[in-house]
Amino acid sequence: MEDEGPPRHSPLSRRSFPPFAIISVFLLLVIASSLSLAYAQPMDFSLRSTFKGESLPQGSFDNYNEVNITSLEGFSGYVNLAASISPIVTNGPLVSLSIPTVNVPSGGSGYSELVVSTVSDTPVGNYTVTITGTSGTLSHTISVWIVVAVPYQPPDFRIQANPAVVTVPLVPHVAADFNSSLVLTSLYGFSGNISLSFRTDPGPAILISPSSVELKPGGAANATLTIQPYRAGNYSVLVTGSLSGYPYHSITVTFNVQPPASDVAVLDYVLTYNSKPVPGGTLVLMNIFTNQGAALVSVTRLSFEIGGASFSPSLGLPLNLTSGESKTLPVTIRVPLSATLGNQSFVATVEWSYYAPGQGSWFQGPTKYTSGSISVSQSSASSLLDQMHRLAGALTSIGPWLLIPYAAAASSGVLLVIRRDRKNQKTLQKESGSSP
């Protein structure tokens, strides 16, 4: 048997790896791992706004700015939103978010709305709104801008009077002119020809000159309102400016025309009375009139409302008073026996007129009113009269029933007399029969 000798190895089993190859492989693995770690993205979210800015009129609000939050690299969770604005000024815009906390799903998105509000006197200009979204250690910020502007106004105009109240003295028998200046102003680029008209109660002559004015954008025009009064009084004139296709505008001008000293009429009225009348008695009203002006005064009517009843005496009327003169007109009213006891309120009404020599006419003075109260009380005499009155009424009501027993008694007396007469007659017949 032959000797096989030492064992044989395959070529692969005999191969060995040098140390530098092993080190190279290790280095390649390290580099690959580093590159993988370098290019891996952490979970995050993005924040953006649909609009980057807009114009907002004073006195309005807006919620059209949408804020979007999008998931990145599988992010999911709640994102807290906050908004601030600059610059901060008095009555400046206010900002907020319709949904302050947004839930963002993995691979999805969420949204909120930026709400901006202003007031009528918010300063116009540019403002910057900063929106911040945070979730844990993650935070992102975006900015949008808004412009606060004056609200749009259609072209228009304004009319003013200077002065709006005119106080002037009346000059008797003289045609004097009294004026008020009318100022018309273009607004918001208005232009056109404005027609001017007026309306008032019949009385003085009135004129507007010119009756039409032209306005240019941003400009102004003037006209004059003139009145020629011939009597004292208060006159209100309504002035209207109009142009077809535009709203009309009006203003009232008042002219207080004062009378001359000779035409001033002032009537003073004082009422005194006995405040505790009795039923069946009298209520005496002392009406004291004093002319404290210069014009002749005439009291034409005097009336009283007492306890629902009305009294209008005519004796002594009309009562004329010259300047400084005072007269007393007594009025007596009988209180009915059936008057209700207790307090009774009353109102006295005086109508009067005066003659203004400077104007040559009679004028009606303002009606005067005076109120008071009386206390209707019961006296001993009135009490007796009242009892007699009630007794008479009672007798009147029960009188017919009293006649029945009276008639019965009277008939009994007649029967008794008749019987007695018959008895006496029989006695006489017997006596006459027994005599010879």
Sequence and secondary structure as in RCSB ss.txt:
>XXXX:A:sequence
MEDEGPPRHSPLSRRSFPPFAIISVFLLLVIASSLSLAYAQPMDFSLRSTFKGESLPQGSFDNYNEVNITSLEGF
SGYVNLAASISPIVTNGPLVSLSIPTVNVPSGGSGYSELVVSTVSDTPVGNYTVTITGTSGTLSHTISVWIVVAV
PYQPPDFRIQANPAVVTVPLVPHVAADFNSSLVLTSLYGFSGNISLSFRTDPGPAILISPSSVELKPGGAANATL
TIQPYRAGNYSVLVTGSLSGYPYHSITVTFNVQPPASDVAVLDYVLTYNSKPVPGGTLVLMNIFTNQGAALVSVT
RLSFEIGGASFSPSLGLPLNLTSGESKTLPVTIRVPLSATLGNQSFVATVEWSYYAPGQGSWFQGPTKYTSGSIS
VSQSSASSLLDQMHRLAGALTSIGPWLLIPYAAAASSGVLLVIRRDRKNQKTLQKESGSSP
>XXXX:A:secstr
     S    HHHH    HHHHHHHHHHHHHHHHHHHHH    EEEEEES SEEEEETT EEEEEEEEEEEETT 
 EEEEEEEEEES  TT  EEEESSSEEEE TT EEEEEEEEE  TT   EEEEEEEEEEETTEEEEEEEEEEEE 
     EEEEEEESSEEEEE  TT    EEEEEEEEEETT  EEEEEEEE  SSSEEEEESSEEEE TT EEEEEE
EEE SS EEEEEEEEEE TTS  EEEEEEEEEE  GGG   EEEEEEE S   TTSEEEEEEEEEE SSSEEEEE
EEEEEETTEEE   TT SEEE TT EEEEEEEEE  TT   EEEEEEEEEEEEEEETTTTEEEE   EEEEEEEE
E   HHHHHHHHHHHHHHHHHHHHHHHHHHHHHHHHHHHHHHHHHHHHHHHHHHHHHHH  
